[in-house]
Amino acid sequence: MDIDGKDDACGKAGRAATLPLSLSNDAARSMFVRLFEAAGDVILIFDARGRIEAANPALERILGYAPDEVRGRSLTMLVAPAQRRELASLIAAYAAGASPVIVGRGAHEIPVKGKCGEERFFEIVVERIADDGGPMFLAIARDVTERRQRDASLRSSEAMLRALLEFGTDIATVVGADGAICFESPFTKNILGYIDDDLAGVNALEFVDPDDRPRVEAALLSILAEAGKRTELEARFRHKDGTPRTLHLTGTNCLEHPAIGGIVINARDVTERVAAEEARETSDRRLHQAQKAARMAVWDIHLPTGRMSWSPESGTLFGIGADDRVAAQDQFFRHVHRDDLDGFHAALAGAVETRAENFTHEFRIRAAGGRFLHVRAHGGCIMDDNGVPLFLAGVAQDVTDYCLALETLRQSEARLTEAQRMAKFGHWELDIRTEELIWTDGIYEMFGLDREQFGATYEAFLDAVHPDDRDLINAAYRKSLVDRTPYVVTHRLRLADGTVKWVEERCATEFDAEGNPLLSRGTVQDITERKLTELAVVAARDEAVVANRAKSEFLANMSHELRTPLNAILGFSEMMQREVFGPLAVPKYREYVGDILKSGRHLLDVLSDIMDVSRVEVGKIDFEPEDISIRQLADACKVIVGGRIREKRQHFSVAIRRGAGTVHADPRLAKQVLLNLLSNALKFTPEGGRIELTARRTRAGEIALSVADTGIGIAPEDIARVVEPFVRVEGALARTHEGTGLGLALTKSFIELHGGRLEVESRLGEGTTVTVYFPAPAQARHGTAA
C-alpha cells in the first residue's frame, strides 16, 4: 500500500470537506453539505478507531451500501480481508499525524468489496478535519476500476506490441523529418546486425546503398510533403558486416500523430526473393540470348489436333507471324520450300511411327522478303500415360550461315589449292602417334613426285633435302619438340634430276596436357627465285660496301694530298697580301691576291669537311673525352667567329644554366661541333640578327648545347634532310649561300661518337634552333672511335 502526495482533483474535494462540522456559519455548513451530497466520489467521515460517522450517497451508488448501513461500523468492512490489518495499522498510525495522505495510488489501488461481493478498486485521500472530542478524518475514495482495466488492457497491448516488434520478421523504424532514427525495433539486429546504440540519432540514409540513396531520399521527401502519405519501394541496405541486403520499405507520414511524431517505416527483408527473381530473370535472359545467338526457336505439334506452336523467337528468325505461331500444321507448311515438303512430312511421320526420342531433319523455309533459310530441326516424341505419342517437340535452328559457309569453304579450298599451286606452296600434317604423314598436291609438285606412285613419309622427305641441310632440319624439329615452340627454317632440296631448290619450311606441334607431342603441322614454300635474288642483292651490297670504303679511303688520302699544296698557296697568298717582301705596285694585284686567299681558305674548309667525313666512314677519328669548361669552349669559338659576327653586326649572347658548367667530351670534336653550329647560324642569319648559345642540364643528366638564330629558317619537309651528307636544301638557301652541305652531317656524326644526339627545330622565315645532347658522364663513351 503506497502513501504519496495529494491528487489534484481529490485534493480540491478534500480541502472543501475540511470545514469543521461545528461551524456556526450557516452558509459554510450549507456549502459543505451540498458538496458532501453531490460528490461523484465516495466521501466517508471516520474517527481515530476507524468507525464510520458519515457517508455520502455515492457509497450506495458505487458499492451498494446505504449511508445508514455503514454508520458506526469499521472502515475495514469495505476492504478485502487481506487488506484489513494493513488498513487498521495505517489508520492508527495516521491518527497522530495531520497532513493529508493518498492511499492506493498507481499500481497498488485499494481493492474494496461491494455489497453484492463484486471487487472494485479505489484511490483514497485521507485528511484530518476536526479535533473537538477527539480527531475526526475525512476520506475521499475515487473508483479507479475502469481506469485500472484500461491500464491493464493498455499494458497488455503494449506487451503484445513489444513482442510483435521483438519477435516479428519485419523491421519497424521511426525517423524524424530530418531523417534521423528515433526508434528501431529489436528485429533490426536479426536482419541488418545493428543494435540501438548503432542507430540512435543516425541519419537513416547512411545505411542505404549509395546507388539507391537518391531514390530513398526522393521517397522521404515525397512522404514529407503530405500528412498521412504512404509510399512503397525496394532498396539495398548495408549490413553491419558490409554485405548488402534488399528491403521492401513502406513509409508513412505520422509526423502529426501525437504518440509518434515521425515517419514510420516498415521494412521486410526480401534479399532472397530479389536474388531468386534476378536469378530467374538472368536465366530467362540467358536462355533467350542463347536462343537468339544460336538462331534457334522452340516448337511442338499436338498430334491429336495437329496444332503446331512456335516460340516468339520464330518471328525474328524465320519470319513466322504471330497468327501462325499457334496454328494447324498445314498453315506452317505453307512456309516450307516446296522441294522439301515431302521429305519434311516423311521425317515427322517416321518419328511418330517409330516413337523416336530424337530425330534431325533439314529443310528450307521462306522468311520475310521471300528469302529461303536453311533450318535444322531437332525433336522427339512425348508420350501420354498409355505410351501413345502425344507431342512432337524440339528446336529449330537457322543453319543458313553454316550451309553457306560449307559451300564457301568448298569454293575456298578449290581456290586455295590453285593459289598454292601458283605460289609453289604446300602444307603437311604428321600424326606423331600413328606416324601418318599427309601432303597436299603442292608438295608433290614441288618435289617432282607423283602422288599415285609415292607414299608420303618423313624419311622420303629427308631424302629430298640437300645432304648439307638435313642436320639443320632434324635439329630444328627436335628443338621445337623439346621447347614446344614453332620453327621456321630455310633450306635446300635436291631433286632426283639433280635440280636444287630453296624452300622455306614452317612447323608447329600440338601437345597433350602431359606435354607429349600429338600432331605436327607445317608448310613448305618454294622460294628459289626469291633466294637467288637475295643472294644477288647481298653480293651487290658487299661489292658496294667495298667500293664505298675504297672511295672513302681515296677521298681521305686525296684530301691529305691536296691540303699540302693548298697550304703553300694560302701561305704565299697571305704573305703577298701582307706585302712581306715589298709592296705590290698594281692595286688590282692586291685585289686578286685577296680573292686567291679567300678562295683557298674556302677550298681548305671543303677539303677539311670531306676529310672528316671520310675519316668518320673509315673509323679513323681520334676520340679522347675529358671534362671541358663550357664557358672556355664558348669563348674559344667566339674568338674564331667574332670577326664575322662584327662584320654582319649581329648580336651574340651566351647563357650557361646552373649544373651545366662542364661537359665530358673530346675537346677537339666538341669545339668542331660548336663551331659548325655557330657557322651555320652566322651564314643563314641576316645582318642585325640574333644568335644565342645556351647550355643546360636535362632531367636525365644530359648536357644540352643549343644554338638559336633568327635566320631564314628551314621548311618542315626539309628538316630531316639537312643532317644528311652533301644535302643542300633547294631554293633561296642553296642559291645565296655556298658550302658543301656537310656541316650538320659532321656535327651529327661527332655527337653520335659521344653517344649523344642532335635535334633541329625551325620555322621558315623565323629562325632555327639546333641542339646537341652530350650524355651524362657515366653514360659517355670512352676510348678511340672504331
TAWOKA-V162306 format. One record per helix or strand of 2 or more residues. SS is the DSSP state (H for helix, E for strand). FROM is the first residue (numbers start at 0). TO is the last residue. If there is no record, write none. Layout:
ss->SS from->FROM to->TO
ss->SS from->FROM to->TO
//
This chain:
ss->E from->2 to->3
ss->H from->7 to->16
ss->H from->25 to->37
ss->E from->41 to->46
ss->E from->50 to->54
ss->H from->57 to->62
ss->H from->66 to->69
ss->H from->74 to->77
ss->H from->80 to->93
ss->E from->100 to->102
ss->H from->105 to->107
ss->E from->109 to->112
ss->E from->118 to->129
ss->E from->135 to->142
ss->H from->144 to->166
ss->E from->169 to->174
ss->E from->179 to->183
ss->H from->187 to->191
ss->H from->195 to->198
ss->H from->203 to->206
ss->H from->209 to->223
ss->E from->229 to->237
ss->E from->243 to->253
ss->E from->261 to->268
ss->H from->270 to->292
ss->E from->295 to->301
ss->E from->306 to->309
ss->H from->312 to->317
ss->H from->321 to->323
ss->E from->325 to->327
ss->H from->328 to->332
ss->H from->337 to->352
ss->E from->358 to->365
ss->H from->367 to->369
ss->E from->371 to->382
ss->E from->388 to->397
ss->H from->399 to->422
ss->E from->424 to->430
ss->E from->435 to->438
ss->H from->440 to->446
ss->H from->450 to->452
ss->H from->457 to->463
ss->H from->466 to->482
ss->E from->486 to->493
ss->E from->499 to->510
ss->E from->516 to->525
ss->H from->527 to->577
ss->H from->586 to->617
ss->E from->624 to->628
ss->H from->629 to->646
ss->E from->650 to->655
ss->E from->661 to->665
ss->H from->666 to->683
ss->E from->689 to->696
ss->E from->702 to->708
ss->H from->715 to->717
ss->H from->731 to->735
ss->H from->742 to->752
ss->E from->756 to->762
ss->E from->766 to->773
ss->H from->776 to->778
//
